Amino acid sequence: MAAREEAGPILNGIPSQLPDIDPEETKEWLDSLDGVIEEGGRQRARYVMLKLLERAREMQVGVPSLTATDYINTISPEQEPWFPGDEEVERRYRAYLRWNAAVMVHRAQRPGIGVGGHISTYASAATLYEVGFNHFWRGPDHAGGGDQVFFQGHASPGMYARAFLEGRLSEDQLDGFRQEKSHLVGGQPVALPSYPHPRLMPDFWQFPTVSMGIGPMNAIYQAQFNKYLHNRGVKDTSQQHVWAFLGDGEMDEPESRGLLQLAAGEELDNLTFVVNCNLQRLDGPVRGNGKIVQELEAFFRGAGWNVIKVVWGRGWDPLLAQDRDGALVHLMNTTSDGDYQTFRANDGKYVRDFFFGRDPRTRDMVKDWSDEDIWWKLKRGGHDYRKVFAAYQAAMNHTGQPTVILAKTIKGYGLGSHFAGRNATHQMKKLTLDDLKGLRDSLKLPISDEVLERDPYSPPYFHPGPDDPSIKYLLERREKLGGHLPVRRVQHEPLKLPDHSAYDIVKKGTGKQQIATTMAFVRLLKELMRDKEFGKRVVPIIPDEARTFGMDSFFPTIKIYNPHGQKYTSVDAELMLAYKEAKDGQILHLGINEAGSMAAFTAAGTSYATHGEPMLPIYIFYSMFGFQRTADSIWAAADQMARGFLIGATAGRTTLTGEGLQHADGHSPLMAATNPAVVAYDPAFGFEIGHIMEDGLRRMYGDDPENVIYYITVYNEPMSQPAEPENVDHEGILRGMHLFAPGISDGLPDEAPRVQLLASGVGVPWALEAQDLLRNDWGVVADVWSVTSWSELRRDGMACDEQRFLHPEGEARTPYVTERLRDTRGPVVAVSDYMRQVQDQIQQWVPGDFASLGADGFGFSDTRPAARRFFHIDGPSVAVRALQMLVQRGEVEGGVAREAASRYRLLDVTAGTSGNSGGDS
């Protein structure tokens, strides 16, 4: 492209008012740069330029930020590489893909079905995908291990269409799009899910991406995890690349942009974002008055990424070569996205009049062009095979930075004037008969009018047959690149789990020493990590709270992962627990970054499938900032079938004293219960944690692995941890409840009133306190049950109900909670440090009278005893509630409950004594 004098290549860069006072010296500098590139390569030139910028800042030269370039392609025609494929053959079967993707969604709208779907996203991105499929993306059989591709959720019909041509999916499956239960063939469901859902299609999809913003975030941490595996020596991932396909509208999600700095800081050159800039979100323009490509370029450049823009197709090259005074580039720079969208929704004459016609110099450029030429030759770059190939090649060759490719396209491209560039195109799912005929003609498919007219609701799919040269070519390209994509495999050596004796450390109790369950968990984790085989598989994930959780002792031993190592002397280097970073460090210490931590958890927890290397992420966090902040990410992790432990530390609404409302978790177990893949426990003691973790490892990586995630809440309230009882109820701990402290009736009448106290977590000591009060003050016997999981008890009850409902002819199964309580005496009082709804989950299966006490409402800053008295969940409150129920049953005299409430000063928050007033983990 010829040089232009007026419009420099850098916007916000060289100020136009600065004259070149020594052109000869300027030329020498430019020649020097050319020489560095020629002799040392681009990486060396990049280093030199960065050092020059660094020195300029040191000398206070005041160099402006270089964040945006002209609205043209980053790669000039002269820099484009040779295209190695047969473009005509690839164009031919790309037409088949476009047709089948559109027809699949269209057929899903036939009368009586109408399940929806999206046509326009894949239509805009077909070229972006096909260049990758045919020339870049390595499959799982590649010697280097294969790439990981995060496909844009709304483009899934295109992936299904390709798998159909490859012979991986049948017409019956395509016809079952979005009808996963009701589309039956031979009495069996034959169907496809709407979007990339690994849990619903476990041999096909690898990554769920349609909850927008999670794809970009997870792709970054997948790339980081690949480097982590490599640097720790677990697996050579040097030839594996992560590709993420995103929409320009999706980039408005905070998650889409909020973690870019990690990718740049860790120099993740194994990562490429491809942003499909069709200038439209779901309802209209992404930036009607602005330019999303320019905005994203500045944002990514500012975050330290390598940016490649693919704005214009090859038809624009001769016009840009003529643009010696920059008039055309000026028009490109100043035209808004809203106008670009309108241009593509009209015709060539409209473009001539309202784009080129705005400047006599540009009008003159196309004076000899027909309106048809203007319309058909001047494509956007994302639809030009060679431009996209050049961008992908440049991304793969780039080192030291992640790359983003900003590819400009048209939403609904090729679907006809009713679809292309229209505001409503995202919601349009049906094609008229004329649309079908127009699409067939533009794609040059041998389908007759008669066939289309016979049933416009069910136009045929097109497949030229497995022996067609284009299909053979398609399959040969994938074979050379390592096999089909997308594909998900689970192939790995069995994970050797720690011996049973490894759990003894939390089963022997602590005697007089007081420790919280958080510290009990940490002690157990240390013991498990001493196992030479298993220990290296653990991936501790900590969001900048290691000292809060008592995990700073890990720093000097297994170290914090940093791909650059530690190039500074830590301020605490002389201390035993010094902060220590290392290239082969094991801890992922991700800062105050719960969203990124969940993305890292997902990458590690699915390594058994993505890499054939089973790893065990253990992510410990403030319980309030787990499910509440990242529930969507946890749902996506469940979809991706992640395995691992989520540890909700500093749990409870009244246990984390002093921190106040925003830190007081009273509901995370409820949020955990909404995720079918999450097994949630609220243990009270260290020995319970041992049983739960051992069973969790067995379920996730034993002989018959399950795709589950364990959520365990632990507390920062020290107490004397009891030793495991001799006749410990192992089954009860795992199924959700066990009798921890049977009531003592010695010295009381045989028919003394009796109650059942159910408590979880830090609430068990309150129940034990109530047990003593009831016996000593009122002659009531109380059995104390430790409920390790309210939600597992509920799930068991629901399963029993469903069995009775759907199979009444079979033997009815009794819910576990019913079975354990049906032979007991007295009413049930259930309490925890959470809102009542947590305990109320089991109410319908509890035989007899049931009452719950919980910490409903907002938390606040105060002492633990005062907070518990305020919420009326402390020991005296439990005792009074039990007495009230006995009064209602006529088992104690009417005034007893009122007397107890008065004696314990139930309405006086200063009278609370349950729990200690301080103490850490």
N, C-alpha and C positions, 0 to 999 in steps of 0.2 A: 504494500500500500504506500502510495506517495506521501511524503512528509507534508504536514500542514503547518503554516506559520502562525496563524491566529489562535486556533484552538489546540492547546497543549493536551497531551494524553492524560494529564492528572488534574482532576477537579479537586478543589480545596488544597491544591498543592502549590505550584509556583505562582506567586502573585503576578498578575499581568502588568502591574505598574513598575516592576523592576526591569530595567533595560539590560541587555547583554552588552556590557562595556568592553568586553574582550572576547570576541567570538573565537579567536584562534586558541586562546587558553581553554575555553569551553569545549572546543573540538578535541583538544588534547585529553581532557578529562574523560570525554565520552569514548575516545579511542582506547584509553587505558582500561575502561570498564569492558569494552569489547574484547580486549586482550585477555583480561582475567577470565572472562567467560570461555574464550577459545582455549586457553591453556589449562585452566583449573576446573572448568565446568561451572554449572549454575549454582551448585551447593557452595563452592568456594566464593563465587561472586556474591551470593546471598550473605555469607559471613562478613565479607569485606564491607558491603553496604551497611549492614547492621552496625559494624564497628564505627563506620563513618558517622552514622546517625547518632550513635552513643557519644562520640567525641563532639559532635555539633551541639548536643544538649549540654555536655560538660562546659563547653566554651560559650554557652548561652547565645548561640547563633539564632535561635528562634525558628527552627524549621517547622512548618505547619505539618499537621498529621496528614498522611497520604492514605486516605481511606476510600476514595471513590474515583473511578476512571470513567472515561466517556462511555456512552450507551452503545457500545459496539463489542464485538467479540474480543475476548482476551487474546486468542490465538489468531494471528493473521494468516491469510491464505498461504503466504510463503513458508510459514512454520508448520503447516499441516503435514502430518505423516502420510505415507502411502497407505491406502486402504487395502487390506489383504483379502477381503472377501469378494464374493460374487454379489454385487449390489442388486442386480436384477432378480436373481433367484431369491434373495432375502426379501426383496420388496414383494415378490409373488406370494410367499407364504405369510408375510406380514398382513397381506390383504385377507387371507383366510382367517388369521387370528382376529382381525378387526371385526369381520363378519360374525364369527362364532361367538365372540364375547358379547356383541350387541344382541344377537339372536337369542342367546341364553337368557339374558335379562328380559328381553321382550316376551319370550315364551312363558316366563314366570308370571306374566301379567294376564295370561289367558283366563277366560271366564271361569269363575269358581276358585281361582287361585289368588292372583293379585298380591304377591308377597313382597313386591318392591325389588330394589336393586339399583345399581348405578352404572350408567353407560358412559358418561362423558369423561370421567377421570382417565380411564384406560385409553379412550380415544385420543386424549391429549398426550399420553405418555408412551404409546406403543413403541415409538422409535427409541426412546430412552431405555426401555426394557430390552428390546431386541438387540441393540448394539451390545449390551451387557451379556445377554444369553449367548450370542453367537461368537463373541470375541474376547470376553474378559472374565466372566464369573466361573471360577473353578469349582467343580463338583466334589462330593465327598471321596470319590475314588482317585482324585488327583494326588500325586506323590507328596505334595506339600500339605495335604490335609483338608483342602477345600475352603472356599470363602463362605462368609455368612452374610446373607442379604435380607435386609428388613424391607419387605415389600409394602408399598402404601396400601392401606386397608381397602380403600374404595376402588382400587385397581384389580382386586382379586379376580373378576371375571376374565381378565386377560391371562392370568396365570392358569386358570382352569382351561381356557381355550387352547393354550399352548400344550398343556398336559394331554388334552384330547388329541391334538395332532401327533403327539409323541406316542400315543397308544396307552397312556397311563390312566386315562379316564374314559368312560364310555358315554354314549349318548344318553343312556338311562340316568347316569349320574348328573350330567349337565341338566337334564330335565327335572331333576330333583333339587335344583338350586333353591336354597332357603326353605326346603320342605323336609327337614331332617327326620321327622317321625312319620309323616303322613304319605310320603311318596314311596309306595311299595312296588317291588318287582318280585314276583314269585313269593309273595307274602313277607318279604323282608325289606326293611328300609334301604333304599339306594339313593343317596342324596349328597349334597354339598352344603357346607355352612356358608353363611353370608360373607364372612371376612376371614382373614388369617387367624384361625383358632387352633393351635396345636392340640389342645385337649379334645376338640371335636374331630380332628383329622390328624391323628398322631403320627402317621407315616408320611405326611405331606408337609404341613406347615411347621416351621421352626419358631417363629417369633410372632406374637400377637401385636398388632400395630394400630388398630383402628380407634383406640382411645387416644385421641390426638395429643401429641406432646410426649407420650411415653416412648414412642419409637425412637425419636432423636436421642432422648436421654439414655435409653437402654443400649442404643448402638454405641454411644460414646463409652459406656462402661463395659460393653462387650469387647471393644477394641482394647481398653485398658486391661481387662482380664486376660486377653490373649497375650499381651506383653508380660503380664504378671506370671502366667504359666511358663512362658519362655525364660524369663529372668530367674525364676526359681528352679529351673531345670526339670520341671514336671513334663513339659512337652515342647518340641520345636514348633513354634507357630510363625516362624519368620516368613513363610510363604502364604500366610492366610490374611485375607483382607476383608474388612467389614464395609459393606455398602448399605446406606440408608436412603430410601426414597421417601421424600416428604413433599407436602404441598406448600405453596407460598402462604395460603391462608393458615395452615397449621403452624407456621412460624410465629403467629401471634401468641401462641400458647407460651406462658412463662417457662414451662419445662423445656420447650424447644430451643430456647436461647440461653437459659440460665446456667448451663453447665459447659458452655463452649470453652471457657478458660481452662478447664481440666484437660481437654483434648490438646489444646495448644501448649500448655505448661508441660505436659508429659510427652510432647512431640509425637503424637499418635499418627504417624505417617502410614499406618495400616488402616486408616479410616477415610472414607469418602462419603460426604453427603451429596445427594443429587436432589435439588429442590426444583420441582416442576412448577415453574412460574407461568401459569396460564392466566395470571392476573385476576383470578376470580376465587372467592371463597364460596360458601354454600348459597348465599343469597344475592351476591353482587360483587362489585370490584373489591379487591383487597385494599387497594389504595387508589380510589378514583381520581383524587386530586394530586396524587404523588406518583412515585415510581418504586414499586416494591423491590425490583432487582437492584436498584441503586441503594436503597435502604439496607437491604440484606448484605450487599457487598461491603458497605461501610461498617456494618455491625460485625461481620465475620473478620474483616481485615483488622478492625480494632481489637478483636479478641485473639488475634495472632494466627488466623487461618490463611492458607493459600486459597485464593479465590479465582475461579475460572468462569467467565461469562460466555454463554452460548446464546447470543441474542438474535442473530440474523443468519438465514440460510445462504447458500452459495450464490443465489440469484442476485443478492445485494453486492457481491464482491466487485463487479465492474463499475457499479455506481459509486461505491466508496472510493475506488481507485481514481475516479474522475473528480472527486471532491477535494480539489487542491486548496480551496479557500475555507473549507470546513462548514459550508452552508448545510449540507445534508446531515452531518454529525450534529450541528446545532439544532436542527429540527428534531432529530432523534432524542437529543438531550432534554429538549423543552416540551415535548409532547407528553401529556399525562397518560397514565394507564387507562383512565376512563375513556379517553379518546381512542387509544389503541384498540380497546375492546370494541368500540363502535365501528372502527374501520373494518374489522374482520367480520362484523355482522352485516356489512353492506356489500359493495361490489367494487370492481376495479375503477370505475369512473368516479365513485365516491372518494377512493383513496387518491386518485389523481387530483381531484378538485380540492380536497380538504387537508391533504397531507403535503404532497408535492407542490400544490398550487399556492402554498403560503409564502413561497419565496421564488422569485423569477428564475434564480439560478437552478433551483431544484426542479422547477416546472420544466425547464429546458432539458434537464437530464433525461426525461422520459417522453419527450415530445414525439419521438419516433416509435414509442412502444404502444401497442394496442391495449385497450382496457383489459382484455383477457390475459395478456402477458403480465401486466401489472398485478393482476389477481393471482395467477397461477405460479409465476416465477419467483415472486418476492415472498418466500416463506419465512416463518420464524425459525430460529436456529435449532430449537428442540425437535423439529420435524426433519432436519437434514442429517442423513445418516453419517456423512463424512465429518460434519462439524462436531457431532456428538462423539464419534470415534476419536477425533483429535483431542477432545477434552478428556475422555476417559484415559487415553494413552498418557496424556500429560499428568493426570492425577496419579497414575500408577508409577510414573517415573520420578515423581516429586518425593523428596526426602526431607525429614526434619520438621514437617508440619502436617496436620490434617488438611484435607482439601474439601472445599465445597464447590460444586458445579451448579451455577444458576442458569437453568435452561428455559428460555422463553418459548411457550407453546400456546395453543388455542384449546380451551376446554370444549369438548364435543367435536374436535377436529375430524373432518371427513364424514360426519353424520348428516350433513345437509344444513341448509340455511335455517331450519327450525331449531337446530341444536347449537351450532358452532357459535361460541362467544355470547350466547344469550344468558341473561341473568338467571333464568329459571332452569338452565340446562342440567344442574346437579339433580334436580328433582324429577326430570323427565325420564321416564322408564319405558315408554311405548313408542314404536315407530308406526306411522301411518303406512298404508300400502304404497303411496308415492315415495315416502321416505325409504322404504325397503327397496323399491325399484331404483331410486337414485343411488343408494349406497351400493347396491349390486353393480350398477353401471360404473360407478367411480372406482370400484375395486376390480372390475373386469372379471366377474365370476360367471361361470356357465350355468346360471339358474334361470329358467324361463319365466315369462310373465304368468303363464298358465299355472305353474307350480305355486307362485306367490299368491295368485288370486284365489286358488283353491281353498286356502285357509290362512288368511293374513295373520291370525293369532299364532300360527305355528309354522313359520317359514323354516325350511330345512337347514340343518347344519351342513357345512361343506367340508369334506375331506377327500382329497384326490386319490387316496389309496396309499398303502404303505410302500408300493413300488414306484410311486411318483418321484422323479429326480429331486424335486424340491424338498420332499419329506426325507429322502435319504440324506440330502445335504444337511438338513436341520439336525437329524440324529447324529450324523458324523461330527458336526461341530460340537455337540454336547459330549460325545464320546471322547474327543480329543481333549476337552477341557475337564474331564473327570466325572462325567455322569450328570444325571438329571438334577434340576433345581426347580422349585423348592423340594427338599426331601428331609425327613427327620429319621435318624437312626439311633437305636440304643444298643451299642455294642461295647462292652468293656469287661475287664477282668473283675471278678467278685471283689468287693471291698472287705478286707479282713478287719473285723470289728474288735475293739478292746475286750480283753478277758473280763469275765464277771467280777473278778476281784478288784478291778479298777474302780468300782463304785463303792468300795468299802469305806473310803475316806469320809463320805457323807452319811454313812449308816451307823457309825459308832458314837455319834453325838459329840457335844463339846464340853460336857461336864459343867463346871462353874463359868467357863468362858462364854461370853455372850457375843454371838455374831448374827448378822442378818442373813436372810436366805440369799441375798445377792452374793455375799462372801462365800456361802456354802456352794453356790453354783460356780463361782470362780475357782474355788479349791478343786472342785470336781473337774472343771475344764482343764486345769493344769495337769491333773493326774491323767486324764484321757490323752492329752497331747504328749505325754512322756512315751506313749506307745510309738515305737519307731515306724511301724507300718502305717498306723492310722493317723498319728500326730501330724504328719506332713500334709494330710488331706484336709485339715481344718483351716478354714479361712475366717479368722476373727475380723469382724467389721465393727468399727467404733466411730461414732460421730462426735469426736472431740469431747468425750466425757469419760475417758479411761480412769482418771483419778477418782471421779465421783463413784464409779462402779468398782473401785479397788482393783483395776486391771493394769495399773501402771507398772506392775512387776513384770509384765510381759515385754516391756520396751527393751531392756538390755539382753533378753534371752532370744526371743524369736524375731524381734526388731520390726520396725515399721517399713512397709514397702515404699520405696522411692526409686524410680527408674534411673535417677541421676546419682543415687547414693547420698551420702551426707558430706557436703563440701564445707561445712562450718564446724566450729567447736561449740558443742552445746553448753549453755550456761551452767548446767548441772552435771557436766562431764565427770566430775570427781565423785559424784554420789553413786550409791549402789543402784538406784533406780533411774539412771540417767536416760534422757530422751535419745533414742538411737534409731537412725534411719539407715537403710541399706538397700542395695539394688535387688538382693534376694530376700528382702524382708517378707515376713509372713502376714503381718497385720495390715489390713486396709484401713488406714486412719484418714477419713475423708473430710475432716473438718465439720463445721456446723452445717450439715448437708444431709438431711434425712432422705430427700428424694434421690440424691445420688447414691446414698447408702443402699436404698432398696434396689436401685438399678444394678449395683455391684452384687447384692445378694442374689438377684435373678441370674446374672451371668455365671456366678459361681455355683448356684444351686441347680443349674441346667447343664453344667459342664459334662455330666455323665452322657448327655445326648449330643451336645454340640461338638465335644472334643473326644468322647469316649474315655474321659478321665473323671471318675467320680470325685467330687470335692464337697466338703460340708461347710457351708457358710453358717456362721453363728453371729448374728447381728444383735448387739445389745444397745438399747436406747432408752431414753426417758419414755415411760409407757404412754404418757399423754401425747407425745409427738411421734408415735408409731402409727397405729391404725387411724387415728384422727387425721393425721397429716398426709399419710401415704396409702390410704386404703385402696385407691385406684391402682397404684403400682403393685400392691399385694395381690389384688384381683388378677392383674396381668401376669404376675409371677405364677399364680395358680393355673392360669390358662396355659402358660408355657411349661407347666408341670415341674416347677422348681421344687427342690427338696432342701430342707435346712431348718435351723432353729431361729425363731425370733424371740428375743428375750426382752420383755417389758419391765425394765428396772424402775426403781423409785415408784413402784405401783401404789395405787390406792388414793382415795380422795383426802384422807386425814393423816396419812403416814409421812408424806413429804412436807414436813412442817415449814412454815415461814415463806414458802415460795409463792403461795397465793393461787388465785383463780386459774390462771393460764397453765399452771403446772399440775393441778389437782385432778388426777385421772379417776373418774368414777364410772366410766362406761366402756373402756376398751374391750372387756370381755364380750359385751353385746355386739360391738362391731366385728370382733373376731368370729362370733357365732354366725354372722351373715355370710361368711366365706365357706363354701362347702369343702374346700381343700384344707382348711385350717383346723388343726386339733388343738384346742385351747385348754390350758390347765392353770389353776391358781393354787399352787401347793403352799402348805403352811410350814413345812419342815424340810431340812436338807435330805433326810432319807427318802422322802417322797420324790424329791427332784431326781435322786439317783434312779429310782424305778422308772420314772417318766422318761428320762433321757435314754436309758438303756433300751426301753421299749421303742422309743422314737427312732433310734439308730437301726434297730431290727426292722421296723416297718419300712424305713426309707431305703436301707441298703442290705437287708437280710436276704434270705433265700427267695422270697416272693415280694420284691420291692413294690411299694405303694408311692404314688405321687402326692405326698402330703407335706404340709408345712406345720411345724409345731410352734405354738405361741405359749410361752411360759412367763407368768408374771412373778417377779421377785421383788422383795421389799428392802428398805434401808433402815429397818428398825431392829436393833440387836436384841437377841433373846438367847437363853440357854437352849441350844438345839438338843432335843431328846434323842436318845439312841433308838435305833429301829427296834420295835417290839419283837419278842421272840417268835410269836405267831403272827407275824405281819401279814396283813391281808393284801397280798400282791395284786390279786384280781380287782379288789375294790379300789385300790389306788389308781389303777389304769382305767377302770370303767367309770370312775367318777366319785365314789364315796366309800369310806370305810369307818368302822366304829373305832375311834381313837381312845376314848376314855369312858368306859361303861360307868353308869352311876353306881355309887356305893350306898347300899341300903342298910348296912350294919347299924343297929341301934334304933332303927325306925320301924314303924309297924309294917307288917307284910303288905298291907293295902295302901301304903303311903302314896300320895299323888306322884305321878311320873310325867316327865316331858322329854321330848327329843329336840336337842339343840344341834342344828346344822350350820356349819360355818366354813368359810374358806380363807386361805391365805392368812393375813395378819389378824383376821377375825377369830381364828380358833382360840387364841389366848383369851379373848373376851368371853367366849362361850365357856371356857374353863373357869374363868372368874365367876360367871353367872352360875355355873354348876355348884361352886362352893357356897355362894350366897344363898341359893335356893335350899341347899341341904342344911347349912348351919343356921340360917335365920328362919326358915319357913317349913322345914321338914319335907321338902320336895326332892325327889330323886331325878336327876337329869343325866341322860346319856348324851355324850358329845361326839358328834360325827364330823370328821374332816372331809369336806366336799372338795375334792381336787379338781372337779370339772362339772360345773352346772350345765354347760352346753353339751357335753358328751352324754350326760344323763338325759337331757332333752332329746337329743338325736336318737338315743335308744328308745325312748318313749314314743317318739314319732314313728319309728320303724315298726314298733309293735302295733301301733294304731293302724298303720297302712296295711300291715299283714292281715289284721282282722277285717279291715274294710274290703280289701281286694280278694282275699282268699278265706272267706268265712268258713269254708268247708274244712280247712286245715286246723291243726291244733293251735290254739291261741297262745302266743308267747307273752309272758309277763314282763313289763318294764322293770329294769334293774332296781330303780329307786322304789318301786312298789314292792318288789320282792324283799328288799332289805328292811322296809319299814312296816310291812303288814302284820308282823307278829310282835311289834313293839307296842308299848302302852303310852297313852297321853298325846297331847297336841304337839305339833311341830312348829318351832320358831327357827327361821332361816336368816342368817346375817352375814354380811361381808362389808368390806370397805368400798363397795360400789353401790350404785343405785339399786333400788328394790327390784327393778325389772330383771336384773341379773339372776336373783334368787327365784323370782316369779316364773322363770322358764320351766321349772319342774312342778309347779303347783298342781296341775291337773292330774298328775300321776301319784301324788302323795295321798295315801289313804288317811282319812280323818281330817281333823282341823289343821289349817295351815296359816301361818302369818309370817310376813317378812319385815325385816328392818334394814334400811339402807341409807346411804349418803346421797339423797336426792337433792338437786339444786347445785348452785355454784360453790366451788371451794373458796377458801379464804386463808389468810395468814393467822396462825395462832399456835398454841401448844397442841400436841396430839390429844392429851386428855380433854382439853376444852373443846376441840373440834369434834371429838367423838361424843361428848355429852351433848353438844349442840345438835348433832344429827340423830342422837339417841340410838347409837349403835354400840355403846360401850357395855361392859359387863352388867352393871345395875339396870340399864335399859332393857337388856335381854331378859334379865330376871323378872322385871316388872311385867314385860309383855307376856312372858310365860304364865305368871300368876293371873293376869287378866283373863287369859284363855281358860285357865283352870276354874276361875270364878264363873265364867260363862257356861262351863260344862257342869257346874255344881259340885266340883271336886274339892274346893276350898271355900272358906267363908267369904262372903261378899266384900267385907272391908279389908281383906288382906292385901289386895293389890294397891288400894289407896294408901294404906299404911306403909307399904314398901316404897311407894313413890315418894311419900313424905320423908321417910327415914333416909332415903338415898339422895334427897334433894334433886329430884329428877329434872326440875326446870331451872336449876342453877348451873350454868356452864362452868362456874369456878369450882364446883364440887366434883368435877370429873377427875378420875384417877387412872383410867385404863390406858396402859402403855407407858413407856418411859418418855421423859420429856426431851430427850435429845439422842445423840448417837448417830453414827454414820453406818455405811455399809459394813 
